[in-house]
Amino acid sequence: MATVKPAANFDASADAEALRKAMKGAGTDEQTIIDILAYRSVSQRKDIAKAFKASYGEDIYSKLHGELSGHFRDAVLMSFRDKAHVNAFALYNAITGAGTKDRVVVQTICACDNQEIVELKKAYEDILREKEQDPAKRNLEKDVAGDTSGDYKRVLVALLQGQREEKTAKANVVADCEALYTAGEGKMGTDESVFVRILANRSHGHIREINKVYSAAMGHDLIKAIKKETSGHFKECLEIIVKTALNKAECIADMLLGSMKGLGTNDDDLIRLVLAYSEDNLEDVKKVFLQKNEKSLADYIRGDTSGDYKKFLVAIVGE
């Protein structure tokens, strides 16, 4: 379930007018911006942007960019993007320039189902156009392949085909378990290609069945086998694939905790995850987060953020 739903009795022109007043003259009324944008769906926010331009001849994004600052500005501007575009924008920034933010690459691609992969690739083309790049020369698969290598690259490219089986014959469960064991714990060294073939292509339901059979046979689950037999970003990809198959809400909850745990907060990750899942399953994620951490997601955010940025994220997440 989503935490952000379309507002009832929505009036884009009235919201546009209220936002203009909030940004007119000396100072900015940040609370009004929060009260409107945190409680509208992405589609409604886009309608407000259209109404703002039609009424005042100004671009609301430029106006907000000039009036706000810091992580609050980042979060508010990101709130005009749907899940595919939030993730595509994050991927573009993760890949473009020096180095690669591999955590972003792993989290955005490996948690997708087939339809989400299709939407992500289309959204990435939109981001390329926005950044005045040519989608005929660049696309998500080319960019990912150019910035990664080895088994890590292979599993990502496999996932980006969006060809995960929707249903897999149950007869294949035991055969797949045996293949994974033979490729990993059953030999010296690891045959990574078998892990890619099975985990990047089998349905999530099938992976859950493999995990049950593997756990019964070996006394530990697939995640432990992956940790034992693989390493680096390749290992991280396989872990996210299996965690998504087992319980997607828990997987996202763990990502959110990771963005706030330890020294400092990774605000880019926190903003990306909250906004990407706000109209998806963030309500379910919140329940799992509370069960696992004995503290609500909203309270965790309150402890790790401040000011209007904190207010905006907490409003999106809800209590």
C-alpha positions in Angstrom: 0.0 0.0 0.0 1.0 3.6 -0.7 1.6 6.3 1.9 0.8 9.0 -0.7 -2.5 8.9 -2.4 -4.3 11.3 -4.7 -5.9 14.2 -2.7 -9.7 14.4 -2.8 -11.3 17.5 -4.3 -8.0 18.4 -6.0 -7.8 21.8 -7.6 -4.5 22.3 -9.5 -5.1 26.0 -10.0 -5.8 26.7 -6.4 -2.7 24.8 -5.3 -0.6 26.7 -7.9 -1.9 30.0 -6.5 -1.2 29.0 -2.9 2.3 27.9 -3.9 2.9 31.2 -5.7 1.9 33.2 -2.6 4.2 31.0 -0.5 7.1 32.0 -2.8 6.2 35.6 -3.4 8.0 38.6 -1.9 10.6 38.4 0.9 11.0 35.0 2.5 9.4 31.7 1.7 6.5 30.0 3.4 8.0 26.5 3.5 5.1 25.1 5.6 2.6 25.8 2.8 4.9 24.1 0.3 5.0 21.0 2.6 1.3 21.1 3.3 0.5 21.0 -0.4 3.2 18.9 -2.1 3.6 16.2 0.5 -0.2 15.4 0.3 -0.5 15.2 -3.5 0.2 12.3 -5.8 3.0 12.6 -8.4 0.3 13.0 -11.1 -1.3 15.9 -9.2 2.0 17.6 -8.6 2.6 17.5 -12.3 -0.9 19.1 -12.9 0.1 21.8 -10.4 3.2 22.5 -12.4 1.2 22.8 -15.6 -1.3 25.1 -13.9 1.5 27.2 -12.4 3.1 27.8 -15.8 -0.3 28.5 -17.5 -1.3 31.0 -14.8 1.9 32.8 -14.1 4.2 32.1 -17.1 6.9 30.7 -14.8 8.4 27.3 -14.4 7.5 25.9 -10.9 10.7 23.8 -10.8 12.9 26.8 -11.4 10.9 28.8 -8.8 11.2 26.1 -6.2 14.9 25.6 -7.0 15.5 29.3 -6.4 13.4 29.6 -3.2 14.5 26.4 -1.4 17.9 24.9 -0.6 19.7 21.8 0.6 18.1 18.4 1.0 14.7 20.0 1.4 15.0 21.4 -2.2 16.3 18.0 -3.5 13.3 16.1 -1.9 10.7 18.6 -3.1 12.0 18.6 -6.7 12.3 14.8 -6.7 8.6 14.6 -5.6 7.5 15.6 -9.1 9.0 12.4 -10.5 7.3 8.9 -10.4 9.1 5.8 -9.2 10.7 5.0 -12.6 12.0 8.5 -13.1 13.2 8.8 -9.4 15.3 5.7 -10.0 16.4 6.6 -13.5 17.5 10.0 -12.3 19.5 8.4 -9.5 21.1 5.9 -11.9 22.1 8.7 -14.3 23.9 10.5 -11.5 25.4 7.2 -10.2 26.9 6.4 -13.5 27.8 9.7 -15.0 31.1 11.3 -14.0 34.0 9.9 -12.1 33.4 6.6 -10.4 30.2 4.7 -10.0 27.8 4.7 -7.0 27.3 1.0 -7.1 24.9 0.8 -4.2 22.4 2.9 -6.3 22.9 0.7 -9.3 22.4 -2.5 -7.3 19.3 -1.3 -5.4 17.5 0.2 -8.3 18.0 -2.6 -10.9 18.0 -5.7 -8.7 14.7 -5.0 -6.9 12.8 -4.6 -10.2 10.3 -6.9 -11.8 9.9 -7.2 -15.6 7.4 -4.3 -15.9 9.6 -2.1 -13.7 12.6 -2.8 -15.9 10.7 -1.7 -19.0 9.5 1.5 -17.2 13.0 2.2 -15.8 14.6 1.9 -19.3 12.1 4.3 -20.8 12.5 6.7 -17.9 16.3 6.6 -18.3 15.8 7.8 -21.9 13.7 10.7 -20.6 16.5 11.6 -18.2 19.0 11.5 -21.1 16.9 13.9 -23.1 16.5 16.1 -20.0 20.3 16.2 -19.7 20.6 17.0 -23.4 22.1 13.5 -24.2 21.2 11.5 -27.2 19.2 8.3 -26.4 20.2 6.9 -29.8 23.8 6.9 -28.6 23.3 6.1 -24.9 20.8 3.9 -23.0 20.6 2.3 -19.6 22.1 -1.0 -20.7 25.0 0.6 -22.5 25.7 2.9 -19.6 25.6 0.1 -17.0 27.7 -2.2 -19.2 30.3 0.6 -19.7 30.6 1.3 -16.0 30.7 -2.2 -14.6 32.7 -5.4 -15.3 32.9 -9.2 -14.8 30.1 -11.1 -13.1 28.7 -7.9 -11.7 28.2 -6.6 -15.2 26.7 -9.9 -16.5 24.0 -10.1 -13.8 23.0 -6.5 -14.3 22.8 -6.9 -18.1 20.8 -10.1 -17.7 18.3 -8.3 -15.4 18.0 -5.4 -17.8 16.6 -7.7 -20.5 13.4 -7.8 -18.4 12.9 -11.5 -19.2 12.3 -13.0 -15.7 9.9 -15.9 -16.0 6.5 -15.1 -14.7 5.9 -18.8 -13.7 8.5 -21.6 -13.5 7.6 -25.3 -13.4 7.8 -26.7 -9.9 9.7 -29.7 -11.3 12.7 -27.4 -11.8 13.0 -26.4 -8.2 15.1 -29.4 -7.0 17.2 -29.3 -10.2 17.9 -25.6 -9.7 18.9 -26.2 -6.0 21.2 -29.0 -7.1 22.7 -26.7 -9.8 23.3 -23.9 -7.3 24.9 -26.3 -4.8 27.1 -27.8 -7.5 28.1 -24.4 -8.7 28.9 -23.0 -5.2 29.2 -24.9 -2.0 29.6 -28.3 -3.7 33.0 -27.4 -5.3 36.2 -25.6 -5.0 35.7 -22.2 -6.5 32.3 -20.9 -7.8 30.6 -21.1 -11.2 29.0 -17.6 -11.1 27.3 -18.1 -14.4 24.9 -20.6 -12.8 23.9 -18.1 -10.2 23.2 -15.5 -12.9 21.2 -17.9 -15.1 18.9 -19.1 -12.3 18.6 -16.0 -10.1 18.2 -13.4 -12.9 15.7 -15.5 -14.8 13.5 -17.6 -12.5 10.2 -16.1 -11.1 10.2 -14.6 -7.6 7.8 -17.4 -6.5 10.2 -20.0 -7.9 13.2 -18.4 -6.0 11.1 -18.6 -2.8 10.6 -22.3 -3.4 14.3 -22.8 -4.2 15.1 -21.1 -0.9 12.8 -23.5 1.0 14.3 -26.6 -0.5 17.9 -25.3 -0.2 17.3 -24.4 3.5 15.9 -27.9 4.2 18.7 -29.7 2.5 21.6 -27.5 3.7 20.5 -26.1 7.1 20.9 -22.6 5.9 19.2 -20.4 3.2 20.3 -19.1 -0.2 21.5 -15.7 1.2 24.1 -17.5 3.4 25.2 -19.6 0.4 25.6 -16.4 -1.7 27.6 -14.7 1.1 29.9 -17.7 1.3 30.4 -18.3 -2.4 30.4 -14.8 -4.0 31.8 -11.4 -3.2 31.8 -7.7 -4.0 29.0 -6.0 -6.0 28.1 -9.3 -7.6 27.3 -10.7 -4.2 25.2 -7.6 -3.4 23.2 -8.0 -6.6 22.4 -11.6 -5.8 21.4 -10.8 -2.2 19.0 -8.0 -3.3 17.4 -10.3 -6.0 16.8 -13.1 -3.4 15.6 -10.7 -0.7 13.2 -9.0 -3.1 11.8 -12.5 -4.0 11.4 -13.5 -0.4 9.9 -10.3 0.9 10.2 -7.1 -1.1 8.9 -4.8 1.7 11.6 -6.1 4.1 14.2 -5.6 1.4 13.2 -2.0 1.0 13.0 -1.5 4.8 16.6 -2.8 5.1 17.7 -0.4 2.3 16.1 2.5 4.2 17.7 1.5 7.5 21.1 1.3 5.6 20.6 4.9 4.4 20.4 6.2 8.0 22.4 3.7 10.1 25.9 4.5 11.3 27.8 7.7 11.0 25.9 10.3 9.0 22.9 9.9 6.7 23.0 9.1 3.0 20.4 11.7 2.1 20.4 10.9 -1.6 19.5 7.3 -0.8 16.9 8.3 1.8 15.1 10.7 -0.6 15.3 8.2 -3.5 13.8 5.3 -1.4 11.1 7.3 0.3 9.9 9.0 -2.9 10.2 6.0 -5.2 8.1 3.8 -2.9 5.7 6.4 -1.5 3.0 5.5 -4.1 4.0 1.8 -4.2 4.4 -0.3 -1.0 5.8 2.2 1.6 2.9 1.4 4.0 3.9 -2.2 4.0 7.6 -1.2 4.3 6.8 0.9 7.4 5.2 -2.1 9.1 8.2 -4.4 8.5 10.6 -1.5 9.5 8.9 -1.1 12.9 8.9 -4.9 13.5 12.6 -5.3 12.7 13.9 -2.1 14.4 11.4 -1.5 17.2 11.2 2.1 16.1 9.0 3.6 13.3 10.4 4.8 10.0 9.0 8.3 10.8 10.9 8.3 14.1 14.1 7.1 12.5 13.8 9.9 9.9 13.1 12.5 12.7 16.3 11.4 14.4 18.5 11.6 11.3 17.2 14.7 9.5 16.2 18.2 10.5 14.1 21.3 9.6 11.8 21.5 6.6 13.5 18.5 5.0 12.6 16.4 8.0 9.0 17.7 8.0 8.6 17.0 4.3 9.9 13.4 4.5 7.8 12.6 7.6 4.7 14.0 5.9 5.4 11.7 2.9 6.0 8.7 5.1 3.2 9.3 7.6 3.1 8.0 11.1 
